[in-house]
Amino acid sequence: MYTRIIRIEDAEPGMTLADAVYIVTTTGTNLLAARAGTVMDANLIKMLTTRKVMSVEIQSDTPPEDMSEPPVAPAPKPSVNIIYEESKPKPPPEQYVPIKEIVDNKLKEEAIDSVKQLFTEFQNPDGTVNKTTAFRCVDNLEGAVTNLLDVITGDGSDLVHINDLKEFDEYTYHHSLSVSMLAMTTGREMGLDGDTLFRLGRCAMMHDIGKQMIPLDIINKKGKLTNEEFATIKNHAVLGANSLKKAGIGDVELWNGIMFHHEKLNGSGYPNGLKGGNVPLFSRIIAVADVYDAVTSYRSYRLPMLPSEAFDIITKDVKNGMFDLGIVKAFFAKLELYPINTIVELSDTRLGMVVESEGSSRLRPTIRIWGSTEIVNLAASKNLEINIVGVMNPADLPEGYEFA
C-alpha cells in the first residue's frame, strides 16, 4: 500500500486518508478534522473544501511516481498551534475537570468483559456453543446488568450520558454496554418496573450477539457494502436470536427483542417488516438506543455525528413513522447530550467547555470560551447563528491548549 498527496478538488468519496487532516482557524489554531484511516464521503470533502484545506494524503495502490501530476505539498504544521498577539499575554493553563463518569472503570471493565466472553462463545458460524461455558458467561453478564441498573436507579443527577463508555477499539462490546444503559434509562422514564428493566438491559446487552457470526471483513469494511454484504449484515439479528434459542439461553421475550431490534413501526425494517404494535416493546426501545449510539461513535469508516445531529435524525425518523414517539421522548428526557466539561468547537472556530446543560438548553448548552471568562449561551436568541460543530477529546486538542 502506498500513499500520495492529492488536491482537495481531486478527492472522491471512498478514498481513505493516510494521515490526519487539520483545519486552520482564524486564531491560527490547527484543529483535528479527520483521523488517519477515515474513508472520505461527500460531506467530509465539502467541509474540508469550505475550511480551505488545499490537499490531503490518501492511501493508494499506485506509487507516487506514477502520478500524472506532481503532488501538492501540504501546508506545514506549526510546532505551536496558537498564535498570540504580542500585546496580549498568553492565558494560563486551562483548569480542565474530566466529565463525570456514569460508570466507574471497574464496573465498566467487568461489563465489557462479560459481553466479550459471551459473544466469543457464539463466534462459530453454525452457532454451536459449549453450553456450560455459555451459561456461566450469561450469569456474569446478568450480574453486570444488575450492577448497571443499580447505577441508573441510584444516579442523583437523574440524567445519564455515555461519553465515558465510548471506545474506538472493540466497538461491538462497548456499543452493547452503551445500548443497555440507554435502554434501561429509557425504560425507567417510561415507568417500567425493576424486573422488566433488568430483562430489557439483558436483552439490549445481547442485541448484537449475532454479529459474531458475520465475517469481520464485512463488519469492518470501510467502503460501501454490496447488496450481498448488506444482506449478510442484516441477518445478524436472526442469527443471534436463533443461536441463543438453540443453546437454551433466555426465553421468547429475549429472542424476539433481539430478532426484531431493526424493525420499524412503518414496516420498513427487517427481518419481517413488522408494523406498529407487532414490534415488541424491547425491540422498539433498543432500536432508538442502537441508532443513537451507532451514529455518535467513531467507526473505522466514518467520523461520529454530534449528539444534536443524532437528535435530528431520530426526530426525523419519528415523523417518518419509524420510531415510537413516546419512547423517543423518554429516551431524550434522560439523556445528557453535552455533559458539563465537554470540550466543543463552535462554528466561529472558537473552542470552549460546556458549563451548563439543563432542560431545553441540552441541545444548545452554555459554553465558556477556552482561556477566558467569556460565557456564550447558545440558546440565547443573539447566539442562534453559533453552533457546535465538533466535540473533542482532550487528546485531540491542538498543541498550545494546556491543562493545569
C-alpha positions as CSV (number, residue, x, y, z in Angstrom):
1,M,0.0,0.0,0.0
2,Y,1.3,3.4,-1.0
3,T,0.4,6.9,0.0
4,R,0.1,10.0,-2.1
5,I,-0.9,13.6,-1.8
6,I,-3.8,14.9,-3.9
7,R,-5.5,18.3,-4.3
8,I,-8.8,18.5,-2.4
9,E,-10.7,19.1,-5.6
10,D,-9.5,15.7,-6.8
11,A,-10.7,14.0,-3.7
12,E,-13.5,11.5,-4.2
13,P,-15.9,9.6,-1.8
14,G,-14.4,6.3,-0.9
15,M,-10.8,7.4,-0.7
16,T,-9.1,6.6,2.6
17,L,-7.0,9.2,4.4
18,A,-3.4,8.1,5.1
19,D,-2.8,10.9,7.6
20,A,-4.8,13.1,9.9
21,V,-6.2,16.3,8.4
22,Y,-6.2,19.6,10.3
23,I,-8.1,22.8,9.6
24,V,-6.7,26.2,10.4
25,T,-8.9,28.6,12.4
26,T,-8.9,32.4,12.3
27,T,-6.8,32.4,15.5
28,G,-4.1,30.3,13.9
29,T,-5.1,27.1,15.6
30,N,-4.9,23.8,13.9
31,L,-7.9,21.6,14.8
32,L,-8.3,17.9,14.0
33,A,-10.9,17.5,11.2
34,A,-10.4,13.8,10.3
35,R,-8.3,11.0,11.6
36,A,-6.0,8.8,9.6
37,G,-7.9,5.8,8.2
38,T,-11.1,7.8,7.7
39,V,-12.9,6.9,4.5
40,M,-14.0,10.2,2.9
41,D,-17.5,10.9,1.9
42,A,-19.1,13.9,0.1
43,N,-19.9,15.7,3.3
44,L,-16.3,15.5,4.6
45,I,-14.9,16.6,1.3
46,K,-17.3,19.5,1.2
47,M,-16.3,20.5,4.8
48,L,-12.6,20.3,4.1
49,T,-13.0,22.4,0.9
50,T,-15.1,25.0,2.8
51,R,-12.4,25.2,5.5
52,K,-9.7,25.9,2.9
53,V,-7.8,22.6,3.1
54,M,-5.7,22.5,0.0
55,S,-4.6,18.9,-0.1
56,V,-4.9,15.6,1.7
57,E,-2.7,12.4,1.9
58,I,-4.6,9.3,0.9
59,Q,-3.9,5.5,0.7
60,S,-3.2,4.3,-2.8
61,D,-2.3,1.2,-4.8
62,T,-0.4,3.5,-7.2
63,P,3.2,4.6,-6.4
64,P,3.5,8.4,-6.2
65,E,6.0,8.5,-9.1
66,D,3.3,7.1,-11.4
67,M,1.1,10.1,-10.9
68,S,0.4,12.2,-13.9
69,E,0.8,15.4,-11.9
70,P,3.2,16.2,-9.1
71,P,1.6,16.2,-5.7
72,V,0.8,19.4,-3.9
73,A,2.8,19.8,-0.8
74,P,0.7,20.1,2.3
75,A,0.8,23.3,4.4
76,P,3.4,22.9,7.2
77,K,2.0,22.2,10.6
78,P,3.2,24.8,13.1
79,S,5.1,23.4,16.2
80,V,2.8,25.6,18.4
81,N,-0.7,25.9,17.0
82,I,-1.9,29.0,18.9
83,I,-0.6,32.4,17.9
84,Y,-0.9,35.2,20.4
85,E,-0.6,38.9,19.7
86,E,2.5,40.3,21.3
87,S,0.4,42.8,23.3
88,K,-1.7,40.1,24.8
89,P,-0.2,37.8,27.4
90,K,-0.7,34.0,27.0
91,P,-3.6,32.9,29.2
92,P,-2.8,30.5,32.0
93,P,-3.3,26.7,31.5
94,E,-6.9,25.7,31.4
95,Q,-8.3,24.2,34.6
96,Y,-9.8,21.1,33.0
97,V,-12.0,18.8,35.0
98,P,-12.9,15.5,33.4
99,I,-16.5,14.7,32.6
100,K,-18.2,13.0,35.5
101,E,-18.2,9.3,34.8
102,I,-21.6,7.4,35.0
103,V,-19.9,4.0,35.3
104,D,-16.6,3.6,37.2
105,N,-13.8,1.9,35.5
106,K,-14.0,-1.4,37.4
107,L,-17.7,-1.8,36.6
108,K,-17.2,-0.8,33.0
109,E,-14.4,-3.3,32.6
110,E,-16.5,-6.1,34.2
111,A,-19.4,-5.3,32.0
112,I,-17.3,-5.2,28.8
113,D,-15.6,-8.5,29.8
114,S,-18.9,-10.2,30.4
115,V,-20.2,-9.2,26.9
116,K,-16.9,-10.2,25.3
117,Q,-16.8,-13.6,26.9
118,L,-20.4,-14.4,25.9
119,F,-20.1,-13.1,22.4
120,T,-16.9,-15.1,21.9
121,E,-18.8,-18.3,22.8
122,F,-21.1,-17.6,19.8
123,Q,-18.4,-16.9,17.2
124,N,-18.9,-20.2,15.4
125,P,-20.7,-19.7,12.1
126,D,-23.1,-22.6,12.8
127,G,-24.0,-21.1,16.2
128,T,-22.8,-24.2,18.2
129,V,-21.6,-23.4,21.7
130,N,-20.3,-25.0,24.9
131,K,-23.4,-24.7,26.9
132,T,-21.7,-25.0,30.3
133,T,-19.3,-22.1,29.4
134,A,-22.1,-20.1,27.8
135,F,-24.4,-20.3,30.8
136,R,-21.5,-19.2,33.0
137,C,-21.0,-16.2,30.7
138,V,-24.7,-15.4,30.9
139,D,-24.5,-15.4,34.7
140,N,-21.6,-12.9,34.6
141,L,-23.5,-10.7,32.1
142,E,-26.6,-10.7,34.2
143,G,-24.6,-9.7,37.2
144,A,-23.2,-6.8,35.2
145,V,-26.7,-5.7,34.1
146,T,-27.8,-5.8,37.7
147,N,-24.9,-3.5,38.7
148,L,-25.6,-1.1,35.8
149,L,-29.2,-0.9,36.8
150,D,-28.2,0.0,40.4
151,V,-26.1,2.8,38.9
152,I,-29.1,4.1,36.8
153,T,-31.6,3.9,39.6
154,G,-29.2,5.4,42.1
155,D,-27.9,8.3,39.9
156,G,-28.6,11.5,41.8
157,S,-28.4,13.7,38.6
158,D,-31.4,11.8,37.1
159,L,-29.6,12.2,33.7
160,V,-27.2,9.8,32.0
161,H,-24.6,10.2,29.3
162,I,-22.5,7.6,27.5
163,N,-19.4,9.6,26.7
164,D,-17.2,7.6,29.0
165,L,-18.5,4.3,27.6
166,K,-17.3,5.0,24.0
167,E,-14.1,3.4,22.7
168,F,-12.9,3.0,19.1
169,D,-11.4,-0.4,19.8
170,E,-13.7,-3.4,20.4
171,Y,-16.6,-1.2,19.3
172,T,-19.2,-4.0,19.4
173,Y,-18.7,-4.7,23.1
174,H,-18.7,-1.0,24.1
175,H,-21.7,-0.5,21.9
176,S,-23.6,-3.3,23.7
177,L,-22.8,-1.6,27.1
178,S,-24.0,1.8,25.9
179,V,-27.2,0.5,24.3
180,S,-28.0,-1.4,27.5
181,M,-27.5,1.7,29.7
182,L,-29.6,3.9,27.3
183,A,-32.4,1.3,27.0
184,M,-32.7,0.8,30.8
185,T,-32.7,4.6,31.4
186,T,-35.4,5.0,28.8
187,G,-37.5,2.2,30.3
188,R,-37.1,3.7,33.7
189,E,-38.5,7.0,32.4
190,M,-41.4,5.1,30.8
191,G,-42.2,3.7,34.3
192,L,-41.2,0.0,33.7
193,D,-40.7,-1.9,37.0
194,G,-37.3,-3.1,38.2
195,D,-37.6,-6.7,36.9
196,T,-38.7,-5.5,33.5
197,L,-35.8,-3.1,33.4
198,F,-33.4,-5.9,34.2
199,R,-34.8,-8.1,31.4
200,L,-34.6,-5.1,29.0
201,G,-31.0,-4.4,29.9
202,R,-30.0,-8.0,29.4
203,C,-31.7,-8.1,26.0
204,A,-30.0,-4.8,25.0
205,M,-26.6,-6.1,26.1
206,M,-27.1,-9.2,23.8
207,H,-28.8,-7.5,20.9
208,D,-25.8,-7.7,18.5
209,I,-24.5,-11.1,19.5
210,G,-25.4,-12.4,16.0
211,K,-22.6,-10.2,14.6
212,Q,-20.1,-12.7,15.9
213,M,-21.3,-15.0,13.1
214,I,-20.7,-12.4,10.4
215,P,-17.3,-12.2,8.7
216,L,-15.1,-9.5,10.1
217,D,-14.2,-8.2,6.7
218,I,-17.8,-7.3,6.2
219,I,-18.3,-5.9,9.7
220,N,-15.3,-3.6,9.4
221,K,-15.5,-2.8,5.7
222,K,-14.5,0.8,5.1
223,G,-16.2,1.3,1.8
224,K,-19.9,0.9,0.7
225,L,-21.3,-2.6,1.2
226,T,-22.6,-4.5,-1.7
227,N,-26.2,-5.7,-1.8
228,E,-25.0,-9.2,-0.8
229,E,-22.8,-7.9,2.0
230,F,-25.7,-5.8,3.4
231,A,-28.0,-8.8,3.2
232,T,-25.4,-10.8,5.3
233,I,-25.2,-8.0,7.9
234,K,-29.0,-7.8,8.1
235,N,-29.1,-11.5,9.0
236,H,-27.3,-10.9,12.4
237,A,-30.5,-10.3,14.3
238,V,-31.9,-13.6,13.2
239,L,-28.6,-15.4,13.8
240,G,-28.3,-14.0,17.3
241,A,-31.8,-14.9,18.4
242,N,-31.8,-18.4,16.9
243,S,-28.4,-19.2,18.4
244,L,-29.5,-18.2,21.9
245,K,-32.7,-20.2,21.4
246,K,-30.7,-23.2,20.2
247,A,-28.4,-23.0,23.3
248,G,-31.4,-22.8,25.6
249,I,-30.5,-19.3,26.8
250,G,-33.3,-16.9,27.5
251,D,-37.0,-17.0,26.5
252,V,-39.3,-15.8,23.8
253,E,-39.2,-12.2,25.2
254,L,-35.4,-12.1,24.9
255,W,-35.3,-13.9,21.5
256,N,-37.9,-11.6,19.9
257,G,-36.3,-8.5,21.4
258,I,-33.1,-9.4,19.7
259,M,-34.6,-10.6,16.4
260,F,-36.7,-7.6,15.8
261,H,-34.5,-4.7,17.0
262,H,-34.1,-3.5,13.4
263,E,-37.9,-3.5,12.7
264,K,-39.6,-0.1,12.2
265,L,-43.1,0.8,13.1
266,N,-44.0,1.7,9.5
267,G,-42.9,-1.8,8.3
268,S,-39.7,-0.6,6.6
269,G,-37.4,-2.6,8.9
270,Y,-36.1,-6.2,8.9
271,P,-36.2,-9.2,9.1
272,N,-40.0,-9.5,8.9
273,G,-41.2,-6.0,8.1
274,L,-43.4,-5.9,11.3
275,K,-45.6,-2.8,11.8
276,G,-46.9,-0.9,14.8
277,G,-47.7,-2.8,17.9
278,N,-46.4,-6.0,16.3
279,V,-42.9,-4.8,17.1
280,P,-42.0,-6.0,20.6
281,L,-41.6,-3.3,23.3
282,F,-38.0,-4.3,24.0
283,S,-37.1,-4.1,20.2
284,R,-38.7,-0.6,19.9
285,I,-36.6,0.7,22.9
286,I,-33.4,-0.9,21.8
287,A,-33.8,0.4,18.2
288,V,-33.7,4.0,19.4
289,A,-30.7,3.5,21.7
290,D,-28.9,1.4,19.0
291,V,-29.2,4.2,16.3
292,Y,-28.2,7.0,18.7
293,D,-25.0,5.2,19.9
294,A,-24.1,4.0,16.5
295,V,-24.2,7.3,14.7
296,T,-22.4,9.2,17.6
297,S,-19.5,6.7,17.8
298,Y,-16.2,6.6,15.9
299,R,-16.0,3.8,13.3
300,S,-13.2,2.7,11.1
301,Y,-15.1,4.1,8.1
302,R,-16.5,7.4,9.3
303,L,-16.4,10.1,12.0
304,P,-19.1,10.4,14.7
305,M,-22.1,12.6,14.4
306,L,-22.8,15.3,17.0
307,P,-25.4,14.4,19.7
308,S,-27.6,17.2,18.3
309,E,-27.3,15.7,14.8
310,A,-28.3,12.3,16.1
311,F,-31.3,14.0,17.8
312,D,-32.3,15.5,14.4
313,I,-32.0,12.1,12.7
314,I,-34.1,10.3,15.3
315,T,-36.7,13.0,15.4
316,K,-37.0,12.8,11.6
317,D,-37.4,9.1,11.8
318,V,-40.3,9.6,14.3
319,K,-42.0,11.8,11.7
320,N,-41.5,9.2,9.1
321,G,-43.2,6.6,11.3
322,M,-40.1,4.5,12.1
323,F,-39.8,5.1,15.8
324,D,-42.3,5.3,18.7
325,L,-42.8,8.9,19.7
326,G,-43.3,8.1,23.4
327,I,-40.1,6.1,23.5
328,V,-38.1,8.8,21.8
329,K,-39.5,11.4,24.3
330,A,-38.5,9.2,27.2
331,F,-35.1,8.5,25.6
332,F,-34.1,12.2,25.3
333,A,-35.7,13.2,28.5
334,K,-33.0,11.5,30.5
335,L,-30.0,11.7,28.1
336,E,-27.3,14.3,28.7
337,L,-26.2,15.3,25.2
338,Y,-23.3,17.6,26.1
339,P,-22.2,16.8,29.7
340,I,-20.6,19.5,31.8
341,N,-16.9,19.9,30.9
342,T,-17.4,18.6,27.4
343,I,-14.9,20.4,25.1
344,V,-16.6,21.7,21.9
345,E,-15.6,23.6,18.8
346,L,-18.0,26.3,17.7
347,S,-18.9,27.3,14.2
348,D,-17.0,30.6,14.7
349,T,-13.8,28.4,15.2
350,R,-13.5,29.1,18.9
351,L,-13.1,26.3,21.5
352,G,-14.9,26.1,24.8
353,M,-16.1,24.0,27.6
354,V,-19.8,23.2,28.5
355,V,-20.6,24.8,31.8
356,E,-24.4,24.4,31.8
357,S,-26.6,21.9,30.0
358,E,-30.1,21.6,31.5
359,G,-33.6,21.3,30.3
360,S,-34.3,22.7,26.9
361,S,-30.7,24.0,26.7
362,R,-29.3,20.5,26.4
363,L,-29.2,20.8,22.6
364,R,-27.7,24.3,22.8
365,P,-25.8,24.4,26.1
366,T,-23.9,27.3,27.7
367,I,-20.2,27.4,26.8
368,R,-17.2,29.1,28.5
369,I,-14.7,30.1,25.8
370,W,-11.3,28.5,26.2
371,G,-8.7,30.5,28.1
372,S,-11.1,33.3,29.0
373,T,-14.1,34.1,31.2
374,E,-16.4,34.8,28.3
375,I,-19.7,32.9,28.5
376,V,-21.8,32.0,25.4
377,N,-25.3,30.8,25.9
378,L,-26.1,29.1,22.6
379,A,-29.8,29.1,23.5
380,A,-29.9,32.9,23.6
381,S,-31.5,34.5,20.6
382,K,-28.4,36.6,19.8
383,N,-26.3,33.4,19.6
384,L,-28.6,31.2,17.4
385,E,-26.2,31.5,14.4
386,I,-23.4,29.9,16.5
387,N,-23.5,26.2,16.5
388,I,-21.5,23.3,18.0
389,V,-19.6,21.8,15.0
390,G,-17.3,19.3,16.9
391,V,-16.8,17.5,20.2
392,M,-13.2,17.0,21.1
393,N,-11.3,14.6,23.4
394,P,-8.5,16.3,25.4
395,A,-6.0,14.1,23.5
396,D,-7.2,15.7,20.2
397,L,-6.7,19.3,21.2
398,P,-4.0,21.2,19.3
399,E,-0.7,22.0,20.8
400,G,-0.9,25.1,22.9
401,Y,-4.1,24.2,24.7
402,E,-2.6,23.4,28.1
403,F,-4.1,21.8,31.2
404,A,-3.1,22.9,34.7
